[in-house]
Amino acid sequence: MGERKDGLSMEHIPFPMPEKRCALHQNWKKLTFLHWEVNPDELRKHLPDGLELDLFEGKAYVGCIPFIMEKVRPHMLPWIPGISTFGETNIRTYVIKNGIPGVFFLTLEAQSRVTCFYANRRYGLTYRHAKEKVHGSLEQGYHWHSKRSKGGYSLQGSAKSTSEARQAKEKSLEYFLFERYSLYTERQGLLHRGYTHHAKWWFSDGEVDIKSNSLLEHYELGIEDLLNPDLVHISEGVEVVTWHILPIAGE
């Protein structure tokens, strides 16, 4: 698809992005991707009507991702120290609607009360306030601790890289998990889609030491060992732009 007037490269994006200007800029940094294979039927219980679970070779996956949301700001406005950067942990799965693959969030735990208030109302997302700490480096490893303010559900542990960084090959499991440029949410009873643009992911394999994981346990997906994910990957991160969500009824 080449490059747009706004300078965004579209060569790696498998579907068109909105033509109008983006709504938000942000960076996703110091990410640990923890994935478990789960029972598709248990996972479907958490999806809104009309949204289809996306499977890889017949298998369903849920991801738990602690990271730093950095320099979140509206288009053409500066980021604000102390507000625009914060720790976040999200639990997501992989879905598809009308041929466009994306992610659906079971929860997004964030240190930012501003984000929890605004994103839930504007985007229909399920942000919950939590005490979040993510720190470390790619060389020394990442450490993370999340504890929800109401309910106390938590994730605590650390991860380190065990391989050289690479990009996912098409049709691989890593491509299925990482190369997604849309999100789905339900707002005011309607399914919506939001578009997300960033460069293709660079990531490495990793190993993890999880101390507690009641956050994922809370969703009762039938995972036998919450402390040992099936897949662990680490990434330094990407620069991101996003657009406002749009209803998809009638497409």
ROMARBA-627226 format. One line per 8 residues: number of its first residue (from 1); their letters; for each residue z, y, x of C-alpha. Coordinates in steps of 0.001 Angstrom, whole numbers, plus 500000, padded with zeros to 6 digits. Layout:
BEGIN
NUM> A> Z Y X ~ ...;
//
This chain:
BEGIN
1> MGERKDGL> 500000 500000 500000 ~ 500192 502258 503074 ~ 502212 505467 503347 ~ 503074 507882 500535 ~ 502991 511672 500570 ~ 506765 511674 501113 ~ 506326 509621 504297 ~ 507773 506355 502968;
9> SMEHIPFP> 505908 503302 504226 ~ 505011 500879 501440 ~ 503380 498139 503501 ~ 506334 495761 503128 ~ 507110 496558 499465 ~ 505594 493973 497067 ~ 505405 496295 494042 ~ 504828 500019 493348;
17> MPEKRCAL> 507682 502514 493651 ~ 508085 505542 491345 ~ 505737 508389 492214 ~ 508318 511125 491624 ~ 510738 512124 494338 ~ 513794 510000 495063 ~ 517234 510805 493654 ~ 519607 509796 496456;
25> HQNWKKLT> 519694 509243 500211 ~ 522225 506950 501875 ~ 522687 504593 504807 ~ 524032 501038 504610 ~ 525867 500223 507842 ~ 527889 497403 509493 ~ 526919 494746 506948 ~ 528121 491165 506731;
33> FLHWEVNP> 526145 488992 504309 ~ 528121 485998 503015 ~ 526210 483626 500742 ~ 527185 480569 498755 ~ 524961 478235 496769 ~ 526329 478078 493225 ~ 525730 476315 489934 ~ 522919 478211 488152;
41> DELRKHLP> 524450 477628 484727 ~ 527772 479149 485789 ~ 525995 482127 487304 ~ 523832 482763 484240 ~ 526983 483407 482204 ~ 527376 486689 484109 ~ 523842 487993 483443 ~ 522889 490295 480575;
49> DGLELDLF> 520492 488964 477953 ~ 516854 489146 478967 ~ 517461 488984 482732 ~ 516258 485829 484467 ~ 518077 484208 487374 ~ 515818 483973 490429 ~ 516000 480647 492274 ~ 514950 479574 495760;
57> EGKAYVGC> 513584 476033 495697 ~ 515626 475445 492558 ~ 518873 476765 494056 ~ 520942 479797 492980 ~ 522875 481996 495407 ~ 525616 484569 495188 ~ 526253 487053 497974 ~ 529444 488847 498974;
65> IPFIMEKV> 528684 491822 501226 ~ 531251 494128 502866 ~ 529756 497199 504560 ~ 529937 500959 505001 ~ 528126 503232 502560 ~ 527306 506214 504769 ~ 526183 509807 504052 ~ 525446 509351 500357;
73> RPHMLPWI> 523909 512573 499052 ~ 521424 513822 496436 ~ 517899 514572 497580 ~ 517655 517872 499511 ~ 521448 518316 499650 ~ 523805 517706 502610 ~ 526319 514929 502807 ~ 530018 515862 502556;
81> PGISTFGE> 532538 514640 505171 ~ 535362 512643 503597 ~ 533398 512001 500398 ~ 529906 510774 501296 ~ 530971 507872 503554 ~ 533229 505012 502432 ~ 533780 501275 502580 ~ 532252 499031 499930;
89> TNIRTYVI> 532100 495345 499069 ~ 529710 494031 496459 ~ 529094 490663 494874 ~ 525481 490179 493879 ~ 523021 487579 492754 ~ 519254 487364 492631 ~ 517251 487979 489499 ~ 513730 488680 488304;
97> KNGIPGVF> 512185 490504 485344 ~ 508479 490838 484557 ~ 507591 489511 487998 ~ 509684 492079 489927 ~ 512506 490463 491926 ~ 515777 492326 492393 ~ 519538 492050 492567 ~ 522233 492122 489915;
105> FLTLEAQS> 525784 493135 490838 ~ 528739 491287 489397 ~ 530968 493944 490971 ~ 530885 496790 493464 ~ 534263 497564 495051 ~ 534415 500991 496699 ~ 536891 503374 498290 ~ 535154 506355 496640;
113> RVTCFYAN> 536527 507433 493244 ~ 533587 509823 492884 ~ 531115 506941 493181 ~ 533133 504734 490835 ~ 533060 507468 488196 ~ 529481 508686 488591 ~ 527587 505434 489286 ~ 529149 503590 486377;
121> RRYGLTYR> 528221 506315 483905 ~ 524830 507308 485300 ~ 523567 503877 486326 ~ 525570 501383 484287 ~ 526878 499772 487462 ~ 530236 498004 487657 ~ 531968 499977 490410 ~ 535714 499440 490724;
129> HAKEKVHG> 538040 501402 492944 ~ 539454 499487 495889 ~ 541095 500104 499229 ~ 538264 499355 501664 ~ 538196 499139 505435 ~ 535147 498116 507447 ~ 535037 498666 511192 ~ 533796 497216 514455;
137> SLEQGYHW> 530472 496970 516246 ~ 527586 494537 516352 ~ 528596 493548 519883 ~ 532309 493001 519116 ~ 532012 491918 515490 ~ 532845 493456 512121 ~ 536257 493395 510430 ~ 536717 494048 506720;
145> HSKRSKGG> 539467 494268 504138 ~ 539021 494998 500449 ~ 541719 495113 497761 ~ 540985 496238 494209 ~ 543364 498893 492925 ~ 543765 497177 489552 ~ 544248 493420 489733 ~ 544590 493195 493492;
153> YSLQGSAK> 541541 490954 494034 ~ 540796 490943 497726 ~ 538479 489941 500543 ~ 539702 489924 504127 ~ 538129 488606 507304 ~ 535792 489199 510212 ~ 532377 488147 511419 ~ 530386 488204 514617;
161> STSEARQA> 526772 487737 515581 ~ 525603 484418 517059 ~ 521881 485045 517582 ~ 519292 487626 518483 ~ 518202 490011 515734 ~ 515086 489082 513781 ~ 513208 489848 510578 ~ 512709 487352 507786;
169> KEKSLEYF> 509514 485352 507555 ~ 507767 485386 504205 ~ 508685 482498 501887 ~ 511870 481798 503879 ~ 515352 481728 502352 ~ 516260 484855 504338 ~ 513247 486669 502899 ~ 514358 485641 499398;
177> LFERYSLY> 517891 486980 500010 ~ 517127 490198 501916 ~ 513723 491572 500983 ~ 514558 492976 497553 ~ 513764 496525 496608 ~ 515071 496833 493066 ~ 518312 496404 491162 ~ 518948 495578 487534;
185> TERQGLLH> 521716 496815 485311 ~ 522562 497039 481630 ~ 523230 500519 480259 ~ 523799 501437 476623 ~ 522703 497972 475574 ~ 519348 498109 477400 ~ 518179 496525 480625 ~ 517305 499057 483322;
193> RGYTHHAK> 515675 498785 486731 ~ 516355 500955 489748 ~ 514114 501103 492819 ~ 515429 501068 496378 ~ 513402 501780 499503 ~ 514308 500978 503094 ~ 512709 499423 506158 ~ 512494 495661 506387;
201> WWFSDGEV> 515850 494207 507404 ~ 516785 493314 510975 ~ 519600 490756 510977 ~ 521190 488008 513049 ~ 522971 484769 512245 ~ 526745 484993 512280 ~ 530018 483138 512130 ~ 532908 484203 509980;
209> DIKSNSLL> 536685 483961 509732 ~ 537736 484663 506132 ~ 541481 485040 505579 ~ 541379 485548 501793 ~ 538726 485691 499085 ~ 540283 486080 495655 ~ 537567 488649 494873 ~ 534851 485996 494573;
217> EHYELGIE> 537275 483435 493163 ~ 537820 485772 490205 ~ 534278 485063 488935 ~ 534841 481291 488636 ~ 531451 480162 489898 ~ 532612 476711 490895 ~ 532543 477361 494663 ~ 534479 474592 496412;
225> DLLNPDLV> 535340 476484 499606 ~ 535630 480256 499251 ~ 536541 480646 502924 ~ 533399 478968 504272 ~ 530091 480432 503053 ~ 526901 478429 503322 ~ 525154 481284 505126 ~ 526391 484171 507286;
233> HISEGVEV> 524228 487034 508513 ~ 525014 490366 510158 ~ 523038 493599 510273 ~ 523560 497047 511790 ~ 521999 498481 508643 ~ 519185 500527 507165 ~ 518447 504049 505909 ~ 517909 504033 502150;
241> VTWHILPI> 516461 506148 499374 ~ 516897 505334 495679 ~ 515556 506522 492345 ~ 517214 506931 488961 ~ 517222 503794 486830 ~ 514621 503390 484103 ~ 514728 501285 480907 ~ 512396 498303 481057;
249> AGE> 512184 497378 477389 ~ 508572 497205 476262 ~ 507046 496642 479715;
//
